[in-house]
Amino acid sequence: MEAFTICALSLGLFCSDVALADAIDAPLLPLSVAPAAAAAPATAPDVKPSASAVLASVQSFYDGTTDLTCKFKQTYVHPVYGTRTVSSGDLRLKKPGMMVWDYEGKADPDFYVDGQKLWVVEHDTRQVVSQKVEGNSNLAGAMKFLFGGQKLIKEFKVRMAPEQPTKSYGMPGHKVIELKPKEQNPHYKSLLLIVDDLTGRVDSFVVRAQDNSTNHFVLTDVASNQNLAAKDFKYVVPKGYVETRQ
């Protein structure tokens, strides 16, 4: 279970058969939110999209979002072992720091976070592992992405994604940006965000781990600001399940 927890929540957040390119020619630039006045005129036919402007639109969307629900499809690919696993389920997020990853498959663990405590639930074995959120570096990485905030801008470098991953993961009406941590992370190398042009909403993302495995998430049926109840993010261990506190 520990390995899966790190995989799923280590963006330490949490693919397609096409791995991200190793060789990258264009340099990564430090993240900065450029003011609108500095942007090139909209009428210029050769204006290239700005990665920092795309990220600013992501930040703006999540700054105006108090909670979010959606369906997700996750494709995990490990090139060394030649494995490809597809999972799906429902995701719920609520500020500050609450989330539920509810997987459809009985063999897939579910994840509950109420802002203070994390529960990893294995229904097939009736086991629950719980631990405090405070001091959990894997979970902290997931929170940075899922809930945005200035740490996302301060701790990552950004550029428009190279051609190959853009073709592999891009969607019509979306921009693809690549983020890399400024300091080396033990779990992941880079992150792709597939961002809606109109809203700044992230509709898909790809995490590339240090072992070159990839986790590709596609989010659908997204709804925000639904006034979700905080109590729905706290897991109550059912009778017959064994809880291990870490």
Rosetta blueprint (number, residue, H / E / L):
1 M L
2 E H
3 A H
4 F H
5 T H
6 I H
7 C H
8 A H
9 L H
10 S E
11 L L
12 G L
13 L E
14 F L
15 C L
16 S L
17 D L
18 V L
19 A L
20 L L
21 A L
22 D L
23 A L
24 I L
25 D L
26 A L
27 P L
28 L L
29 L E
30 P E
31 L L
32 S L
33 V L
34 A L
35 P L
36 A H
37 A H
38 A H
39 A L
40 A L
41 P L
42 A L
43 T L
44 A L
45 P L
46 D L
47 V L
48 K L
49 P L
50 S L
51 A H
52 S H
53 A H
54 V H
55 L H
56 A H
57 S H
58 V H
59 Q H
60 S H
61 F H
62 Y H
63 D H
64 G L
65 T L
66 T L
67 D E
68 L E
69 T E
70 C E
71 K E
72 F E
73 K E
74 Q E
75 T E
76 Y E
77 V E
78 H E
79 P L
80 V L
81 Y L
82 G L
83 T E
84 R E
85 T E
86 V E
87 S E
88 S E
89 G E
90 D E
91 L E
92 R E
93 L E
94 K E
95 K L
96 P L
97 G L
98 M E
99 M E
100 V E
101 W E
102 D E
103 Y E
104 E L
105 G L
106 K L
107 A L
108 D L
109 P L
110 D E
111 F E
112 Y E
113 V E
114 D E
115 G L
116 Q L
117 K E
118 L E
119 W E
120 V E
121 V E
122 E E
123 H L
124 D L
125 T L
126 R L
127 Q E
128 V E
129 V E
130 S E
131 Q E
132 K E
133 V L
134 E L
135 G L
136 N L
137 S H
138 N H
139 L H
140 A H
141 G H
142 A H
143 M H
144 K H
145 F H
146 L H
147 F L
148 G L
149 G L
150 Q H
151 K H
152 L H
153 I H
154 K H
155 E H
156 F E
157 K E
158 V E
159 R E
160 M E
161 A L
162 P L
163 E H
164 Q H
165 P H
166 T H
167 K H
168 S H
169 Y H
170 G L
171 M L
172 P L
173 G L
174 H E
175 K E
176 V E
177 I E
178 E E
179 L E
180 K E
181 P E
182 K L
183 E L
184 Q L
185 N L
186 P L
187 H L
188 Y E
189 K E
190 S E
191 L E
192 L E
193 L E
194 I E
195 V E
196 D E
197 D L
198 L L
199 T L
200 G L
201 R L
202 V E
203 D E
204 S E
205 F E
206 V E
207 V E
208 R E
209 A E
210 Q L
211 D L
212 N L
213 S L
214 T E
215 N E
216 H E
217 F E
218 V E
219 L E
220 T E
221 D E
222 V E
223 A E
224 S E
225 N L
226 Q L
227 N L
228 L L
229 A L
230 A H
231 K H
232 D H
233 F H
234 K L
235 Y L
236 V L
237 V L
238 P L
239 K L
240 G L
241 Y L
242 V E
243 E E
244 T E
245 R E
246 Q L
